[in-house]
Amino acid sequence: MAKKNKNTNHQATNEGITLQDQLDSELIAKLKEAKKELAAEEKRKEEERQAQLEFERKQREKNMSFAELLEKYGDKGSKY
């Protein structure tokens, strides 16, 4: 019965302690910095991907013949 009391007492003290309390504040700062770096890297990769897609689109349009351009854009442009 005494052993049961110890377990109950041990559980009560652990309930008040959060994960943040258990981790060192320095470790938390490192984790937050790593999260920021990962987000910045993802943003950079997405921007590079968008730039590559835009470049490829321009290259395809650049290589189109006059007939293909006329078919694609038709009379949308101004006369001069």
C-alpha positions as CSV (number, residue, x, y, z in Angstrom):
1,M,0.0,0.0,0.0
2,A,2.9,2.4,0.7
3,K,4.2,1.7,-2.8
4,K,0.9,2.8,-4.3
5,N,1.1,6.1,-2.4
6,K,4.5,6.8,-3.8
7,N,3.3,6.4,-7.4
8,T,0.3,8.6,-6.8
9,N,2.6,11.3,-5.3
10,H,5.0,11.0,-8.2
11,Q,2.3,11.4,-10.8
12,A,1.0,14.5,-9.0
13,T,4.3,16.3,-9.2
14,N,4.8,15.4,-12.9
15,E,1.4,16.8,-13.9
16,G,2.4,20.3,-13.0
17,I,5.6,20.2,-15.1
18,T,5.2,20.9,-18.8
19,L,7.5,20.0,-21.6
20,Q,8.8,23.5,-21.8
21,D,9.7,23.5,-18.2
22,Q,11.7,20.3,-18.8
23,L,13.6,21.6,-21.8
24,D,16.4,24.0,-21.4
25,S,15.6,27.5,-22.7
26,E,18.7,27.4,-24.9
27,L,17.5,24.3,-26.6
28,I,14.1,25.9,-27.2
29,A,15.8,28.9,-28.8
30,K,17.9,26.6,-31.1
31,L,14.7,24.8,-32.1
32,K,12.9,28.0,-32.9
33,E,15.9,29.2,-35.0
34,A,16.0,25.9,-36.9
35,K,12.3,26.3,-37.6
36,K,12.9,29.8,-39.0
37,E,15.7,28.6,-41.1
38,L,13.6,25.8,-42.6
39,A,10.8,28.2,-43.4
40,A,13.2,30.6,-45.1
41,E,14.8,27.7,-47.1
42,E,11.3,26.5,-48.2
43,K,10.4,30.1,-49.3
44,R,13.7,30.4,-51.2
45,K,13.1,27.1,-53.0
46,E,9.5,28.1,-53.9
47,E,10.8,31.5,-55.3
48,E,13.4,29.7,-57.3
49,R,10.8,27.2,-58.7
50,Q,8.6,30.1,-59.7
51,A,11.5,31.9,-61.4
52,Q,12.4,28.8,-63.3
53,L,8.8,28.3,-64.5
54,E,8.6,31.9,-65.6
55,F,12.0,31.5,-67.5
56,E,10.8,28.4,-69.2
57,R,7.5,30.0,-70.2
58,K,9.4,33.0,-71.7
59,Q,11.8,30.6,-73.6
60,R,8.9,28.7,-75.1
61,E,7.2,31.9,-76.2
62,K,10.5,33.2,-77.6
63,N,10.8,30.1,-79.7
64,M,7.3,30.3,-81.1
65,S,6.8,31.1,-84.7
66,F,4.9,34.2,-85.8
67,A,1.9,32.0,-86.8
68,E,1.8,30.4,-83.3
69,L,2.0,33.8,-81.6
70,L,-0.8,35.1,-83.8
71,E,-2.9,32.1,-83.1
72,K,-2.3,32.4,-79.3
73,Y,-2.8,36.2,-79.0
74,G,-4.8,37.0,-82.1
75,D,-6.1,40.6,-82.2
76,K,-5.6,41.2,-78.5
77,G,-2.7,43.6,-78.9
78,S,-2.9,47.3,-79.9
79,K,-2.3,48.3,-83.5
80,Y,0.9,50.2,-82.7
